[in-house]
Structures are given as C-alpha cells and as structure tokens.
Amino acid sequence: MDQETAKRWKRCAFQTMFIAGLCASSTSVVVSLLQEQWGLSYSMTGTMLSMVVVGNITASFLVGILSGAMGERWANLILSAGSCLGYLVLVLTGQPLWLCAGFLLIGMAKGTTLNTGTVLIRRSTLQPTRSTNLMHGFYATGSLICPFLIALFGWGPWWLPMGALAVFGATHFLAFWIAGLPGHTQGKTGGAGEWSFLKKPFFWILTATLFFECGSEQAVTSWVVSYFKDSGILTGFYADLTVTVVWGAMLAGRLSIAFLIRFKDPFKALTVMVAACIVTYGGLLAAPGGLLALGALFLFGLSVAGANPTLVSSSGSFMTPSALSVMIPLGSLGAVIMPYLVGVVAQYGGMTAGMACPLAGFGGMLVLLMVCRKVRPAEETA
C-alpha cells in the first residue's frame, strides 16, 4: 500500500468515528426528548436504546457480506447513510415502530464505522494499539460535543436538534465517499486457516469479556441522562451535560493510553480498569447530590475509557477482519441486552434498581479477565 492511500484511509477512520460518536451518542440525549414529547415508558425507551446496538451488530455482519458482493466502497456508503436517515425518521413520526427503526439505522451507521475503521487502522499503521485508542478518542470527541450541539438547536421546535443531527449525519456518507475505498472485491478469502480462531478457547473467553464490557458501558452512557433527570439530582441542560462529562473523561483516558501510557500486561491493566469502574460507578449511584455525582461520573469515564479499545487491540492474531466480524457482533450483544434490562428493572423496581444492573456486568468482566491472563499464554504458545 502506498503512503497516500494509507494516510487517506487512516484519516477516513478518524473522521467517520468522530461523526459516529456525534450521531450515535446523541441518542442518549435525544431519547429523553422523545420520551417527554410522546410519553414513552421506561421499557419502550430501553428498547429504543437497544435498537442502536441491534443496528450496530446487524451492520457488523452486513458490511462484510455487502463488501464481498459490491465492494467496500458501496457497502459503506449504503450503511453509513443511516446517520442521516435515522434522525429524519425520528423527526417525521412518533410511532414506536418507526422510532425503533430510526434508532436501528443510526446504530447501523455506527457499527459500519467501527468495523471498517478497525480494519482500515490495521491496514494503514504498524501501531494498532495506539491508533485504535486514538480512533476511539475521535469517537469520544464527537460524543463529548453532542449535548452542546443539541442545546445549540434547542431554541426552536422539539424536532430541530434531530433535524440538525440529520444534516451532520450526511457528512458520514460524504467521508466514506471521499476515502476512495475499493469498489470491487479484493480477492477470494476463506478456507480452514482463516477461521481457525473459532477453535481457540481464548477467542471465546475474550468475546465473552467484550460482551460484558459493551453491555455495562452502553447501559451507563445510554441511561445516565434519564437517571439524573428522574432522580432529580440534575435537571434540564445540566443533566444533558453529563454526556459531555463522561465522554470528556473517556477522551482524556484514551488519549493518555494512546500517547503516554504503555501496558506491559494489558489484561492486568484491564483488571485494574474494571475494578476502578465498579468503585466509581458505585460511588455515582450512592452520591447524594449533583456535584458528587458528576465527580464520580468523571472518574468512571476515566476508568472505562480504555477498556474497549485495549481489549480489542489485545486480541493479537485475532485482530483480523474475519475474527472481528464474529467478536464484535457477539460482544455487542451485551449492549443490546443490558440497556433493555435496565429499562425493564427500572419499570418495575425504580430507576436506581435499574441503574445498578451494570455493576453485575462489570463483576462478570472482572472474573473473565482473570481467566484471560491465565489462558492467553497457553494459546500463544500453542
């Protein structure tokens, strides 16, 4: 690969992750606007949030299938259009089925970007761990500014912020258009060797760990705005600002890992991160006031920041298109189940009970990380 192509593809990965962060993370704020406008129940709200992840998983499979059929260029152009189309649907109707469809399309654009961006980074750099964390840093940047964007357009009718997000979502399509991805199939792949990772126990333990990580992180970032509003800890724009607090912390954490911190044992580092998540998130739920809650949320964001990119980049020989097409979708199932579970528990047991569910997810992740540390060396020497 020539240097110009490598630079263009790396730039595409960073740009599209920024746009995906802006559009996908805005759903955690937009969902509260829709809840107020249409009187949606907690369970319905949880279902809508889960549809973002359903779209993420669906796109993880579809992008590979469509790339083989029509080339990477058109596959990514079609699926990334969901960032624009999804928000247009949310503007046009309040019917639950169509609202879920809108969140599904937004999630499909995110999933396409995550998978394609990870592959592009592997193709264009010799430092995948650093570049993967930096790529996720761009996602965090987009997530960080989304409440300000929504507030900027909050002076008009209720649907205006979503209309603005639809316009920004159109640039998602444009970024993939400019990238010049291959417009044809890059040759045949397959065979037993390519899928040999399916026989490796470490691969499945790693995937299960990712399942708990995706579920717990998604549940917290998706529900934290509604939790603060419903509990009365924070209200109005100050509650929406919590998205910026958590993503600001995550951005700082990911940039630190990308440029300042080097891990000798990534799984030991991940164990420390998850233990910190349990402590800080427990402090958030126990916080009696807004200032303490925001402080705990910021510390939680720092703790969870590097978990996903470090976990994926630590997969070593499994960081291939074939392995990622299995690992990321199956891991992301946790992010479908956990937000929905939070909504169901909140519906019957109250919001505080619902928001305690991610603690169980982090506990499961902690156990699996300890297993990973023991299993990985055996796998690498096999």
N, C-alpha and C positions, 0 to 999 in steps of 0.2 A: 504493500500500500504506500502511495506517495504521501509526502508530508502535508500537502494541501488538503487532500481528502481526509487524512487523519484529523487535522485541525477543524475542518468543516463538520465532521461527524461528532467530535467532542463538543464543539460549540452547539450543535443541534441537541445533544443530550442535556447540556446545561440549560439551554433556553426552554426546551419543552418541559423540563422538570420544574422550572420556575412557574410556567403557565399552569401546569397541572397542580402545583401547590396552591396557586391563587384560586383556581376554579374549584378543585376538589375540597380543599379545606374550608372554603366559604360555605359549604353545605351545612356545617355545624352551626353557623350563624343564621343562614337562610332558613333552616328548618324551624327555628324559633319564630321567625316572621310568618312562615306558613302556618305554624301552629296557632298563632294569635289570629291570623286572618280567617282561617277555616275552622277553628275549634277542634283541631285534631287531638286524638287521645295519645297517651304515652306509648301504647303498644303500636299505634299507627306510625307515630314519629320514629320509634325504634326500627320499624320495618323499612321506612324510607331511608334511614341512615344505613341500614344493612344492604339496601339495594346498590349503594355506591360500591360496596365491596363485592357484591354479586357481579356487577359490571366489570370490576377490576379482574376478577377471576375469569369471567367469560372472555374478556379481551386477551388474557394471557394464553388461552387456547386458540382463539380465532386468529390472532396476529400471526402465529406460526402456520396455520392452515392456509390463510389468505396469501401470505408471503410466498408459499410454495405454488399457489395457483395463479397469482397475478403479479408477483414481485413485491419486494418490501416497500417500495415507494407508494403504490396504490393501496396496499393493506393498511399502512399507517395513516395515509390521508383519509381514508374512509372512516377508520375507527377514531381518529383524533377529532373528527368533526363533532363528536358527542359533547365536547366542552361548550360549544355554541348551541347546538340543537337542544341539549338537555335544559339549559336555562330558558330557552324560548318556550319549551313545553310548560315549565313552571309559571311562566308569565301568562300563558293563554288559558289555563284551566285549573280548577281546584278539585277535580275528581281524583279520588285516591289512586285509582289505577294509573292514570296519566301522570300523577305526581311521582309515583314509584318508577314509571318509565323514564321520567326526566332524570331522576337520581341515578338510574341504571346507565343512561347514556353518559352522564358525567363520570361515573366510575369506569366505564369502558375506555374513555379517553385517558384516564389516569393509568389504568392497567397497561394500555398500549405503550404509554410513555415509559413506565417503569421497566417493562421487559426490554423494549427496544433500546432505551438509554443504557441499561446494564450491558447489553450486547455491544453497543457502539463504544462504550468505555473500554471493554475488554479488547476490542479490535484496535483501538487507537492509542493505547497507553501501555507502558511497561510497569506502571504503579497502580494496579486496580484498586487496592485498599484505600489509598489516599484519594484517588479520583472518584471512587464510589461514595466516600463520605462527603467529598466536595459536591458531587452531583446531588446528594440528598440535602446538602446545605442550600443549594439553589431552590429545592422544593420547600425547605423551611422558610426561606426568604419570601417566597410567594405566599406561603401560609401566614407569615407574620404580618404582612401588609393588608390581608384581605378584610379585617374589620374596619380599617381606615377607608378602604375603597367603598365598602358598603355604607359607612357613615357619610362619606362624601356625597353619595347619591340618595341619602335618606331624607332630603328636604322635600321630595316630591311624593307621588303616589306610592303605595306599598310595593308595587312591582318594579319600580325604577332601578333599585340596586341589581335585581336579577337581569333586567334589560342591559345594564352596563356590563355585567359579567358575561352575557351572551356575546357582546361586542369583543371583549377581551378574549373570550374563548375562540373566536375566529382566528386569532393570531396563532393558536395552537396548530391549526391546519396549515397556516402560512409558513411556520417554522419548519415543518416537515417537507413542505413543498420546496423551500429554498435549499434544504440539506442535500438534495440530489442522491437519495438512497437508490440502490439498484432497482431497476424497473423490470428485472427478469429474474428467474430462478438461478441461484448461484451454483448450480450443480447438484447432483444427487448425493444425499447423505443417507445414513441408515446402517443396518447391519447390527449384529450382536454386540460388537465392541462399543458402539455409540450409546447403547442402552444398558451397558454392564453395571452402571451405578445403581440400577434397580435391585441388584443382588447384594448391595452393601448395607449392612445394618447401620453404619454411621450415617449414611444418607437419610435413612428414615428417622433416626433419632434427631438429626439436625432439622428435618422437616417438621417434626412434632414440636421442637423447640420454637421454630418460627411460627407455628400455629398459635402457641400461647402468647408469643411476643406481639404478633399482629393483632390478636383479639384484645389484649389488655390495653395496648397503646391506642387502638382505634376507639375503644369504648370510652376511654378518658377524654381524648381530644374531641370526640363527637358529642358527648353529653355534658361536658363541663359548663358550657354556657347556660344550658337549661337548668343544671343543678344549682348554679349560683343564683339564677333568677327565681326559681321556685322556692329555694331555701331562704331567700331574702337577704343573703349575705352581700350580694351586689345586684344592682338593677340597671336597666337601660343600657346606655353606651358603655358604662363601666363593666357590665357583665360581658358584653361583646368583646371588650378589650382583653379579656382573659385569653382569647385565642392568640393575641399578639404576645402576651406574657409567656405562654408555654412554647410557642414557636420561636420567640426570640431566644429563649433559653436553649432550645434544641439547635438553633442555628449556631449559637456560641459553642455548644458542645461538639457539634460536628466539625466546625472549622478548627477547633482545638485538636481534635483527633487527626484531621487531615494535615495540619501543618506543624503541630507542636508535640503531640504525644505519640510514642511508639510502644506497641504492646509486644512483649516477649512471649507471653502466653495469652492469646486472645480470649480463650474460654475462661481463664482465671479473671481477666478484666471484665468479661461479660457477667460473671458471677457477682463481682463487686457492684456492677451497674444495677443488676436486678435487685440485690439486697437494698441498695440505696433507693430504688423505686418503691419498694414495699414500705420503707420507713417514711419517705417523704409524702407518698400518697396517703398513707395512714394519717400523717400529720395534717394533710389537707382536709380529710373528712372530719377530723377532730377539731379543726380550727373554729373558734367561736365568732370571729369577725373577718371583715374583708381584707384587711392588711395582712394578717397572719395567713389567711387562705391563699392570697396572691403570692406571698413569700414561699409557702410550701409548694405551690404550683410551679413557681420558677425553679425551685430545687428539683422537683420531679422532672421538669423538662430537661434540665442538665443531666439527670441520671439516666433518662431513657433515650437521650439524643443519639448515642452511638450504637444502640442495641441492634437495630435492624440492619444498617449497612455493614457493621462489623461482623454480624452473624453471617450474612450472605457472602461477604468477601473472605471469610474464614473457611468457606467450603472447599477452597483449594481446587483440586482437579474436578470438582463438581460444578465449578463456575463456567458452565458451557450452555449454549442455547437449549440443548435437549434436557439437561438436568434442571435448568432454571424453569423450563416450561412445565415441569412437574412440581418442583419445590415451591415456587412462588404461588401458583394457584392453590395447592393443598394447604400451604401455610396460611394463605389469606382467608381460608375458610373460617379460621378463628375470628377474623374481623367481621365476618358475616354473623356468626353465632353470638359473640359477646355483646355487641350493641343491642341486638334484639333481646337478649337475655336481660340486660339492664332495664330495657323498656318494660318487659313483662313483670319483672320483680318490682319495679317502681310502681306499676299499675296496681299491684295488689298489696305490696308491703311498704310503699313510700319511696321517695326518691333517694333517701340516704341508704336504705337497704339495697336498692338497685345499684347505686354507685359503689357499693362495697364488693360487687362481683369481680372487678378486675384484680383485686387482691388475691383471689384464688388462682387466677391466670398467672400472675407473677410467681406465685408459690410453685405451680407446676413447672414453669420455666426454670426456676432455680434448681429443682430436682434434676431435670433433664440436662442442664448444663454440667452438673457434677458427673453425670453419666458420660457426656461428650468428652470430658477431659480424660476419662479412662479408656474410652473406646477408640478415640481418634488415632493414637499412636499405633495400635494394633492394625487399624485399617491402612495406614500409610506404609507399613512395612510388609503388608500382605502382597 
